[in-house]
Amino acid sequence: MNHKKRFNPEGRRTAIIEATHTLFLESANIDLSVDEIVKRAGVAKGTFYLYFKSKDEVFHAIVEKMAEGIVDKVKEAAESSELTASEKLLAMSRSLVEISMQPHANDLAEIIHNPKNRSIHDELQRQAGAQIRPYMEKIITEGVSMREFDVSDAKRATYWVLGAYHALDRVMDEFDKIDNILEDLNQFILRGLGVREGSGDE
């Protein structure tokens, strides 16, 4: 019997990530010990260090996975061939909110926004923002070329729009008002991009 076939490096790495994620949700902070993580993952401490140099690397992997989920939703909206540039922006913003409203997402958002977990919040925002930015710039460039948007610099406008959407962080505890908040924010962004009220009906 070949015991080497039973060794699954990716499976052990995944187990460590999932165990850390679970403990993070349970404890509501990132101050976890490696001993706690390996006990939950069912691996030896030495095995942990085969895959990760530190706890920070595990949290980095968790953030990457979370960012991928956000970007996949945004990409789907951005690459639709049936929507105008304005409609793509609205679809993207709705996707971001829907992700936050999924089961357990509200609890996760509350944990991430806890000041003691600031590092993981900032890293998630950085990674997701960096991956979303090209899709956002593509939409704004498309809107300018179709004379739907009126901005002189699409790249600069992209940073402004992303900054506005980041402001949703501040109101994620007001889920009962989120539809109105999102509508106000989208109107603010569209006006900033030069879209006149009612121009989509022309």
C-alpha positions in Angstrom: 0.0 0.0 0.0 1.3 3.4 -1.0 0.8 5.7 2.0 1.9 8.7 0.0 -1.4 8.8 -1.8 -3.1 9.5 1.4 -1.2 12.8 1.9 -3.2 15.7 0.7 -1.3 19.0 1.0 -4.1 21.1 -0.3 -6.6 19.4 1.9 -4.6 20.1 5.0 -4.1 23.7 4.0 -7.8 24.1 3.4 -8.5 22.5 6.8 -6.3 25.1 8.5 -7.9 28.0 6.7 -11.4 26.8 7.5 -10.6 26.1 11.1 -9.2 29.6 11.5 -12.2 31.1 9.8 -14.6 29.2 12.1 -12.6 30.2 15.2 -12.6 33.8 14.0 -16.4 33.8 13.7 -16.8 32.2 17.1 -14.4 34.4 19.0 -15.2 37.6 17.0 -11.5 38.6 16.9 -8.2 37.7 15.2 -6.3 37.2 18.5 -6.1 33.4 18.1 -3.3 31.1 19.0 -1.7 28.6 16.6 -2.5 25.9 19.3 -6.2 26.8 19.0 -6.1 26.6 15.2 -4.3 23.3 14.9 -6.5 21.7 17.5 -9.6 22.7 15.6 -8.1 21.7 12.2 -6.9 18.3 13.6 -3.3 18.8 12.4 0.1 18.9 14.2 1.6 22.3 15.0 4.5 21.4 12.7 2.0 20.9 9.8 0.7 24.4 10.3 4.2 25.9 9.7 4.6 23.8 6.6 1.9 25.9 4.9 1.9 29.2 6.8 4.7 31.2 8.3 2.3 32.9 10.8 -1.3 33.4 11.7 -1.3 36.6 9.6 -0.7 34.4 6.5 -3.8 32.3 7.3 -5.9 35.4 7.7 -4.6 36.7 4.4 -5.8 33.5 2.8 -9.2 34.0 4.4 -9.4 37.5 3.1 -8.5 36.4 -0.4 -11.4 33.9 -0.4 -13.8 36.6 0.8 -12.5 39.1 -1.8 -13.0 36.5 -4.6 -16.7 36.1 -3.6 -17.2 39.9 -3.9 -15.3 40.2 -7.1 -17.1 37.3 -8.8 -20.5 39.1 -8.2 -19.1 42.4 -9.5 -17.5 40.8 -12.6 -20.9 39.2 -13.5 -22.6 42.6 -13.5 -19.8 44.4 -15.2 -19.5 42.0 -18.1 -23.2 41.9 -19.0 -23.8 42.8 -22.6 -27.4 43.6 -22.1 -26.9 46.6 -19.7 -26.0 50.2 -20.2 -23.0 51.6 -18.2 -25.4 53.2 -15.7 -27.3 49.9 -15.3 -24.0 48.0 -14.8 -23.0 50.4 -12.0 -26.4 49.9 -10.3 -26.1 46.1 -10.7 -22.7 46.1 -9.1 -23.8 48.1 -6.1 -26.8 45.8 -5.6 -24.4 42.8 -5.8 -22.2 44.3 -3.1 -25.3 44.8 -0.8 -26.7 41.3 -1.5 -23.4 39.7 -0.5 -23.6 41.6 2.8 -27.2 40.4 3.4 -26.5 36.7 2.9 -27.0 34.4 5.9 -24.3 35.0 8.6 -22.9 37.9 6.5 -24.3 40.5 8.8 -22.5 38.9 11.8 -19.3 38.6 9.8 -19.5 42.2 8.7 -20.0 43.3 12.4 -17.0 41.3 13.4 -14.8 42.6 10.6 -15.8 46.2 11.4 -14.9 45.8 15.1 -11.9 48.1 15.8 -9.8 45.3 17.2 -10.1 43.5 13.8 -9.1 46.6 11.8 -6.3 44.9 10.0 -8.5 42.2 8.4 -11.1 44.9 7.5 -8.5 47.0 5.8 -6.9 44.1 4.0 -10.3 42.9 2.7 -11.1 46.4 1.5 -7.7 46.7 -0.2 -7.8 43.4 -2.0 -11.5 43.7 -3.1 -11.0 47.3 -4.2 -7.9 46.4 -6.2 -9.7 43.6 -8.1 -12.9 45.6 -8.6 -11.2 48.7 -9.9 -10.4 47.4 -13.5 -14.1 46.5 -13.9 -15.3 49.8 -12.6 -12.9 51.7 -14.9 -14.0 49.6 -17.9 -17.7 50.5 -17.2 -16.9 54.2 -16.8 -14.8 54.3 -19.9 -17.6 52.6 -21.8 -20.1 55.1 -20.4 -17.9 58.0 -21.6 -17.4 56.5 -25.1 -21.2 56.0 -25.4 -21.7 59.6 -24.2 -23.7 58.3 -21.2 -21.1 59.7 -18.7 -19.4 63.1 -18.9 -16.1 62.9 -17.1 -12.7 64.0 -18.3 -10.6 61.2 -16.7 -12.2 57.7 -16.3 -9.4 56.5 -14.1 -9.7 59.3 -11.6 -13.5 59.0 -11.7 -13.1 55.3 -10.8 -11.3 56.1 -7.6 -14.0 58.6 -6.7 -16.8 56.1 -7.3 -15.0 53.3 -5.4 -14.5 55.8 -2.5 -18.2 56.5 -2.5 -19.2 52.8 -2.4 -16.7 52.3 0.4 -18.9 54.7 2.4 -21.5 51.9 2.6 -19.3 50.5 5.4 -20.6 53.2 7.6 -24.2 52.2 7.3 -24.2 48.4 7.1 -25.9 48.3 10.5 -29.0 50.0 9.0 -30.3 47.1 6.9 -33.9 48.3 7.3 -32.9 51.5 5.4 -30.4 49.9 3.0 -32.6 50.3 -0.1 -33.1 54.0 0.4 -29.4 54.5 1.3 -28.3 52.6 -1.8 -30.7 54.6 -4.0 -29.4 57.9 -2.6 -25.8 56.8 -3.1 -26.3 55.6 -6.6 -28.0 58.9 -7.6 -25.1 60.8 -6.0 -22.6 58.8 -8.1 -24.5 59.0 -11.3 -24.9 62.8 -11.0 -21.1 62.9 -10.3 -20.6 61.0 -13.6 -22.6 63.5 -15.5 -25.8 61.5 -15.9 -28.8 63.8 -15.9 -32.0 62.7 -14.1 -34.3 61.0 -16.5 -31.7 60.8 -19.3 -32.0 57.0 -19.3 -35.5 57.3 -20.5 -34.6 59.4 -23.6 
